[in-house]
Amino acid sequence: MNYDYDVVIVGAGPVGSTIAFYLAQNDLNVVMVEKKTHIGYPLQCAGILSKHIFEYNELPDEIIINTINGAFLHSKNHILNVGTDESVAYVIDRVGYDQFLSNRAIQNGVRLINKKVIDVDIEKGITYFSDEQSITSKVIIGCDGSNSTVSKTIGNMQQNFNASQILVSINDEDRDNFRKSNRKSVDYVDVCFYGDIVPGFLWIIPLQNNTCRVGLFSNDSHRQQNTIITDFLNENFEYEIIEKYKGFIPIFNNKNQLVKKRAILIGDAASQIKPTTGGGLLIAFDCCKIASKYITDAIKKDNMELLKGYQKEFNKKYSKEFSYQFKVHKTLNLFNDNDLDYIFEKAKESDCENIISEYGDMDNQSKVVKEFIKRGLIFKITPKFLFKKIMNIFGF
């Protein structure tokens, strides 16, 4: 059979554009299909990446809005200050970054089609558009987000958290008063763990000129989240709303298939999202590198069975980390505000701020969890009546 393309990528966001770039460099004929006429709009993420980003992808200097050295972690009545003297994360212009990655792919020979995909035939390699047209390819890659058409065709069940975010103007003095600190406001994020939203959390991410992204991911509806964020702002700050955003955060499911016949999933479409933070861009970029090897090999050898190596390598590399994060996620579900206040108070007494500062990692949270377990701190700082439940979660 003659195919129109070697690869059709459904979705031209940062993940679709990155895998397209890698495959084009491998001399494959690649097309991205994107329903949005403006790449990157609307903004649907917090827009913060760890310092490890340069290990996985390019990040131009002009895309970086701010650098972050640490975080203030809040319960209702206590605050932990964790961080270093070095940058641990970057606040980025996410719309600009999406457009940079898309343009990079196009400049390297990838074609972009602005159409909506309504169905795919993963056995024959056919991608169907809403205008009743279609194209064929040897491989179809689903990078089409939390409501992925390709993932549904494979037979996966996708569940999502809701996420909401507001771009606001807040006085730096108000932020300093909120965290009870004179540490430079723009270098630190604030993360709030409150009993009515855990295992989700609320964040304040500083940009420039007193502007911040204030957001939340939780089990609540978008309407409820808007109320929670607004009440939080009213209680703590004088502020001015600039823009509002909302989106979805896929919940990782290790039973979902990443590969079936001629189809393969990467990023949100594959629910490759960290259970604790809701982030996943660096994992997705890494998966682009992994997947590109198997896709190229499968096409050049005309053997689609080789695509299955991608899922095996992903599981080998990430299953343990995701398992630890799910345990943390389940543990957070146990706590109310009184429990969280107790934990924060005990953590401060037990030098946990320095331990988190030394071992904490946005992309590899198992490091700090293992350190807490090794030192016996996970039980020292938690209420005694929860010991048994926590032991069951962690398998002690």
VOGU-3710 file (C-alpha; in Angstrom, 3 decimals, decimal comma):
1> mnydydvviv> 0,000/0,000/0,000  1,180/3,516/-0,796  0,924/5,945/2,115  0,670/9,739/1,980  3,143/10,072/4,880  5,407/7,973/7,021  3,927/9,531/10,167  0,813/11,523/11,008  0,970/13,319/14,379  -2,384/14,314/15,819
11> gagpvgstia> -1,702/17,499/17,792  0,973/20,145/17,186  1,499/21,197/20,794  4,931/20,961/22,449  4,931/17,149/22,460  3,660/16,676/18,914  6,093/19,282/17,617  9,032/17,687/19,454  8,443/14,146/18,198  7,875/15,600/14,711
21> fylaqndlnv> 11,261/17,348/14,870  13,062/14,133/15,915  11,403/12,047/13,202  12,120/14,627/10,508  15,783/14,484/11,511  15,568/10,738/10,875  14,540/11,466/7,265  10,897/10,500/7,703  8,004/12,211/5,890  6,003/13,749/8,750
31> vmvekkthig> 2,824/15,817/9,044  1,263/17,392/12,146  -2,500/17,871/12,239  -3,709/20,586/14,622  -7,282/21,793/15,145  -6,188/25,141/16,649  -5,444/27,973/14,248  -3,110/29,577/16,822  -0,588/27,213/18,401  -0,415/27,494/22,193
41> yplqcagils> -3,766/29,222/22,734  -5,454/29,115/25,134  -2,863/28,697/27,909  -3,699/25,522/29,868  -0,785/24,942/32,246  1,148/26,561/35,080  4,118/27,232/32,791  6,927/26,192/35,125  9,691/23,727/34,198  12,462/22,277/36,340
51> khifeynelp> 16,152/22,977/35,735  16,385/19,570/34,023  14,586/20,910/30,937  17,895/21,371/29,092  18,534/17,623/29,366  15,372/16,974/27,345  14,766/19,843/24,945  15,781/23,302/23,806  14,582/26,303/25,806  15,479/29,669/24,282
61> deiiinting> 16,455/32,452/26,684  13,722/34,719/25,361  11,079/32,170/26,464  12,204/32,328/30,114  10,192/34,885/32,115  11,591/34,198/35,573  13,907/31,853/37,494  12,874/30,120/40,715  15,134/29,181/43,637  12,622/27,459/45,878
71> aflhsknhil> 9,175/27,389/47,420  7,156/28,341/50,453  4,953/25,392/51,378  1,793/26,351/53,258  -0,705/24,561/55,439  -3,481/26,677/56,940  -1,325/27,877/59,852  2,277/26,870/59,159  4,893/27,556/56,479  7,962/25,623/55,353
81> nvgtdesvay> 10,689/27,413/53,388  12,637/25,154/51,019  15,145/26,137/48,368  18,733/26,799/47,381  20,916/29,646/46,175  20,681/28,276/42,627  17,853/28,227/40,121  15,783/25,037/40,368  13,035/25,959/37,899  12,069/28,326/35,114
91> vidrvgydqf> 8,813/30,186/34,616  8,217/30,302/30,892  6,095/31,949/28,242  4,274/28,724/27,461  2,466/30,067/24,399  5,761/31,308/22,986  7,410/27,979/23,769  4,707/25,985/21,984  5,122/28,221/18,936  8,923/27,924/19,038
101> lsnraiqngv> 8,754/24,104/19,019  6,144/24,063/16,261  8,185/26,427/14,072  11,329/24,357/14,700  9,564/21,259/13,380  8,218/23,073/10,320  11,635/24,577/9,550  13,026/21,032/9,526  10,601/19,773/6,902  7,486/18,854/8,872
111> rlinkkvidv> 4,175/19,818/7,291  1,367/21,375/9,367  -2,305/20,891/8,507  -4,938/22,927/10,385  -7,859/20,510/10,569  -9,821/18,679/13,250  -9,271/14,926/13,515  -12,514/13,085/14,243  -11,372/9,468/13,909  -8,416/7,231/13,109
121> diekgityfs> -8,118/3,729/11,701  -5,132/2,344/13,588  -5,046/-0,850/11,539  -4,981/0,742/8,087  -3,271/3,971/9,127  -6,043/6,371/8,103  -6,656/9,722/9,783  -10,111/11,217/9,174  -10,889/14,957/9,292  -14,093/16,848/10,094
131> deqsitskvi> -14,283/18,069/6,476  -14,715/14,430/5,321  -11,173/14,300/3,959  -8,523/11,822/5,131  -4,823/10,985/4,837  -2,870/7,759/5,263  0,354/6,981/7,117  2,431/4,063/8,303  2,244/5,290/11,916  -0,247/7,538/13,733
141> igcdgsnstv> 1,005/9,335/16,868  -1,536/10,612/19,378  -0,307/13,864/20,945  -3,829/15,209/21,152  -4,134/15,886/24,858  -6,399/14,830/27,680  -9,372/14,087/25,421  -7,340/12,144/22,895  -9,164/10,714/19,891  -6,273/8,329/19,248
151> sktignmqqn> -6,271/7,066/22,858  -10,016/6,416/22,721  -9,596/4,489/19,483  -6,951/2,317/21,133  -9,542/1,564/23,831  -8,141/3,479/26,803  -10,237/5,013/29,562  -9,065/8,525/30,339  -9,737/10,262/33,663  -8,770/13,831/34,445
161> fnasqilvsi> -8,395/16,315/37,257  -9,688/19,790/36,558  -7,250/22,695/36,652  -7,926/26,427/36,794  -5,596/29,402/36,779  -5,885/33,178/36,995  -3,264/35,694/35,874  -3,355/38,440/38,491  -1,479/41,508/39,606  -0,480/41,248/43,286
171> ndedrdnfrk> 1,661/43,646/45,288  4,983/42,070/46,346  4,465/43,368/49,874  1,203/41,408/50,109  3,008/38,248/49,042  5,741/38,829/51,629  3,086/39,275/54,324  1,317/36,090/53,168  4,482/34,012/53,549  5,700/35,977/56,608
181> snrksvdyvd> 9,109/36,471/55,011  11,292/39,190/53,553  12,838/36,764/51,056  12,750/38,144/47,526  9,238/37,471/46,233  9,989/36,833/42,592  12,476/34,004/43,292  10,062/31,738/45,155  6,743/30,076/44,373  4,059/29,425/46,970
191> vcfygdivpg> 2,358/26,024/47,207  -0,676/25,651/49,486  -1,861/22,295/50,843  -5,352/22,715/52,267  -7,588/19,916/53,510  -10,479/20,654/51,171  -8,349/20,371/48,002  -5,708/17,707/48,738  -4,329/15,635/47,085  -4,374/18,649/44,787
201> flwiiplqnn> -2,874/21,992/45,761  -3,000/25,712/45,062  -0,020/27,608/43,643  1,277/31,139/43,197  3,924/31,470/40,474  5,611/34,881/40,134  6,186/36,337/36,655  7,310/39,966/36,330  6,085/43,404/37,409  3,955/42,086/40,300
211> tcrvglfsnd> 2,079/39,604/38,087  1,491/36,022/39,204  -0,239/32,875/37,993  -2,534/31,684/40,778  -3,934/28,245/40,095  -5,358/25,020/41,434  -5,730/21,396/40,445  -8,212/19,257/42,333  -11,276/17,046/42,056  -13,536/20,112/42,043
221> shrqqntiit> -15,410/21,419/39,015  -14,004/24,420/37,172  -16,794/26,561/38,668  -15,896/25,406/42,198  -12,198/25,947/41,517  -12,856/29,515/40,408  -14,677/30,121/43,703  -11,827/28,551/45,728  -9,176/30,665/43,990  -11,240/33,862/44,257
231> dflnenfeye> -11,921/33,285/47,966  -8,208/32,616/48,523  -7,246/35,850/46,769  -9,887/37,877/48,605  -8,680/36,559/51,947  -4,985/37,256/51,413  -4,326/39,945/48,809  -5,334/43,080/47,042  -5,298/42,045/43,407  -6,439/42,711/39,873
241> iiekykgfip> -7,503/39,915/37,504  -5,869/40,020/34,074  -6,876/36,694/32,489  -8,487/33,368/33,414  -7,659/29,903/32,106  -8,909/26,370/32,638  -7,925/22,901/31,503  -7,556/19,242/32,415  -4,775/17,142/33,941  -4,848/13,458/32,933
251> ifnnknqlvk> -4,592/10,877/35,702  -1,912/8,286/34,956  -3,227/4,761/34,430  -0,655/1,990/34,059  -3,294/-0,247/32,457  -3,615/2,021/29,419  -1,952/0,871/26,207  0,605/3,234/24,700  0,907/1,208/21,502  -1,617/-0,671/19,399
261> krailigdaa> -1,199/-1,715/15,768  -0,042/1,462/13,920  -0,834/3,874/16,768  1,355/5,219/19,555  0,621/7,738/22,353  2,859/10,370/23,973  2,278/13,027/26,639  -1,179/13,931/27,956  -2,763/11,546/25,445  -0,793/8,770/27,163
271> sqikpttggg> -1,595/10,191/30,646  2,169/10,459/31,276  1,551/12,928/34,094  3,149/12,972/37,549  0,461/12,054/40,115  1,777/14,484/42,749  2,281/17,689/40,761  0,191/17,260/37,627  3,216/18,121/35,488  4,504/15,996/32,664
281> lliafdccki> 6,194/17,988/29,938  9,738/16,786/30,662  8,573/13,169/30,849  6,786/13,665/27,536  9,919/15,160/25,944  11,925/12,174/27,161  9,260/9,851/25,734  9,620/11,635/22,387  13,275/10,598/22,324  12,413/7,045/23,324
291> askyitdaik> 9,523/6,731/20,881  11,443/8,202/17,930  13,874/5,263/17,990  11,141/2,642/17,802  9,029/4,538/15,258  11,991/5,045/12,928  13,043/1,416/13,265  9,485/0,125/12,705  9,030/2,199/9,549  12,414/1,438/8,023
301> kdnmellkgy> 12,030/-2,286/8,711  8,314/-2,250/7,872  7,540/-4,057/11,123  4,963/-2,352/13,369  5,581/-4,912/16,131  8,760/-2,981/16,928  6,635/-0,082/18,233  5,909/-2,151/21,356  9,459/-1,566/22,545  8,429/2,006/23,396
311> qkefnkkysk> 5,923/0,925/26,046  8,388/-1,561/27,539  11,104/1,092/27,843  8,689/3,640/29,297  7,499/1,167/31,939  11,053/0,185/32,841  12,144/3,807/33,253  9,118/5,371/34,972  6,951/2,727/36,680  8,782/2,872/40,046
321> efsyqfkvhk> 8,773/6,668/40,181  5,064/6,801/39,366  4,392/4,133/42,005  6,067/6,245/44,707  4,171/9,324/43,632  0,854/7,457/43,774  1,686/6,442/47,336  2,306/10,073/48,257  -0,919/10,979/46,461  -2,922/8,404/48,469
331> tlnlfndndl> -1,273/9,532/51,704  -2,234/13,176/51,116  -5,827/12,021/50,675  -5,853/10,997/54,339  -5,191/14,466/55,742  -7,474/17,265/56,848  -6,320/20,777/57,812  -5,542/19,817/61,414  -3,421/16,881/60,223  -1,573/19,074/57,743
341> dyifekakes> -0,891/21,717/60,392  0,483/19,007/62,699  2,702/17,607/59,926  4,062/21,033/58,973  4,793/21,907/62,596  6,603/18,597/63,215  8,442/18,879/59,902  9,841/22,261/60,894  10,965/20,863/64,260  12,645/17,892/62,507
351> dceniiseyg> 14,768/19,929/60,087  12,673/18,773/57,137  13,105/22,125/55,388  16,807/21,400/54,862  16,148/17,791/53,856  13,583/18,826/51,239  15,924/21,583/50,031  18,721/19,019/49,562  16,799/16,055/48,179  13,679/17,614/46,679
361> dmdnqskvvk> 13,293/17,352/42,916  10,252/18,415/40,870  10,815/15,546/38,454  11,890/12,793/40,837  9,965/13,038/44,081  10,851/9,487/45,144  14,293/10,787/46,208  12,922/12,866/49,059  10,288/10,238/49,958  12,994/7,579/50,269
371> efikrglifk> 15,073/9,925/52,424  12,106/10,533/54,747  11,534/6,770/54,998  15,229/6,037/55,607  15,374/8,575/58,448  12,074/7,461/59,942  10,649/10,950/59,445  7,564/9,832/57,584  6,238/8,452/60,883  7,797/11,053/63,165
381> itpkflfkki> 5,903/13,899/61,521  2,517/12,242/60,910  -0,310/11,844/63,447  -0,069/8,481/65,244  -3,621/7,429/64,420  -2,670/7,436/60,713  0,429/5,212/61,086  -1,330/1,987/60,119  -2,948/3,442/57,013  0,342/4,974/55,869
391> mnifgf> 2,178/1,701/56,490  -0,359/-0,096/54,293  0,040/2,476/51,519  3,828/2,180/51,472  3,790/-1,594/51,991  5,729/-1,692/55,264
//
